[in-house]
Amino acid sequence: MDTANPGTLVLDAADRARAAELLARFVDDYEDSVANRPILPDVDRDTLAKLLAEPFPAEGVGVEGFFADLHDRILPNSTTVAHPRFLAYVQGPPNGIAPYADAITAVLNQNCNFWQLSPAASVVERSVIQWLAGLYDLGPAAGGVLTNGGSGATKDAITTALADRRPYFRERGLQTGAPPLVLYTSEEAHRCVDKAAAILGIGLANVRHIPTDDAYRMRVDLLTEAIAADREAGLEPFCVVATAGTVTSGSIDPLGPIADLCEREDLWLHVDGAYGALFVLADSAKEQFAPMSRADSIALDPHKMLFTPYEAGALLVKDATKLRAAFAFSSSYLTIAEDDLMLDFMDYGPQLSRSFKALKVWAALRTFGIDTFREAAERCLRLARRLGERVAAEPGLELMNPVTLTAVCVRVSGRSDEEHPRLLAQLLEEGTALLGPALLNGRPGIRACVTNHRTTEADIDLIADRLATFASR
Ligand SMILES: Cc1ncc(COP(=O)(O)O)c(C=O)c1O
């Protein structure tokens, strides 16, 4: 190692200076080259196989060696998520303060389990949660926790709903001889709902996937019927997972009527807003999220529309005492006096040791200000509408979904089901864009999802022009 302190895990001043210089250069070079990098790398399998096979060195390669590895082996085999025409899945490029916030997180290395190990971090996380809960008017008793993503947040929300429904859930689990609990969601729901039901022991046989209307929104009439039929059959409905921004089409389930039904039927209402909920920041969209004030819980993803780096999800619960009731455990080795300012976040979710995820969210909100995020959300919506309008105006293209948020699904006329994935591959190979597959009503299409603060009108027009040429051929 090029360090004057062999055998220690501390860098000396010269190494620190070199590491800082190399890091700064790495960040700058990446920023300058991001739009010109291949969106998906031409993966060098030999290099990666060697990476897997080679033993770790007994004597370290040092700071220079580490950065050389980054340049030679990691960077060329990494996906350029921040490319302006990366419009697949629901991914956002990180915001500009992210690398620095993450570096500080590592330096401070707060353990956000209980407040003594992370006093400021606890309050920072609280402030982020409080701001998020305020976006949906969840009321004074609301609380929550940052999670590793939307899937985790939905799983923890359903755990909370189970604990709320069956107070003895913790001791006896679901094996109590009571009627099976049933959960309702739509056919367009994200697979994280099924996954949570499977993990939690609810069983997929007890998850109802309610059909959707022609705009891919859950049909409340069929939901009502399904609940009645299950009660009739002696089962116990307990939870509805509605979606605010379905993963394929960006549709928003009829949240008001679903909230009415949940109230009447005494069901927990969870809203999966992992993709869509943060579009509440955009003036042109926020009205659609108003009924979320009636949700018992909400999952959302700062690592999408707040453009924080992975991982940052959030779970909000209308009555935070229910979240705590589901997750707080006492133990002899963790006895911390409660504090009314600083929370013990280990009591609000499944993790004990937790990173200071809140810093990157807080840093972004402080650095850029809320208005910048409002504008970014609005811009993504505007660009998606522009693409939707271009597609709708093109006789050879079919717009498969109403553009509610930023997902635009396109079917090219005259092209078979099998050709659509090939068109996707072609768009990528020629460097036009990385778009994703769509499957709506059993028909494949091409899906662009604008959750990218770097995308411009020119990028959208390039994609629309190219799709039009597919249609005319
Ligand atoms: C509607 C919806 N729910 C859940 C998720 C999962 O979120 P995460 O990847 O953060 O777990 C996604 C991801 O795109 C999504 O679109």
The ligand as an ORCA input file, in Angstrom:
! r2SCAN-3c Opt
* xyz 0 1
  C     -45.789      0.637     -8.168
  C     -44.488      0.148     -7.635
  N     -44.453     -0.468     -6.437
  C     -43.318     -0.947     -5.915
  C     -42.114     -0.815     -6.585
  C     -40.882     -1.392     -5.972
  O     -40.079     -0.371     -5.489
  P     -38.593     -0.705     -4.986
  O     -37.842     -1.103     -6.201
  O     -38.142      0.573     -4.400
  O     -38.690     -1.806     -3.994
  C     -42.098     -0.189     -7.827
  C     -40.858     -0.083     -8.573
  O     -40.790      0.439     -9.658
  C     -43.302      0.309     -8.376
  O     -43.356      0.918     -9.560
*
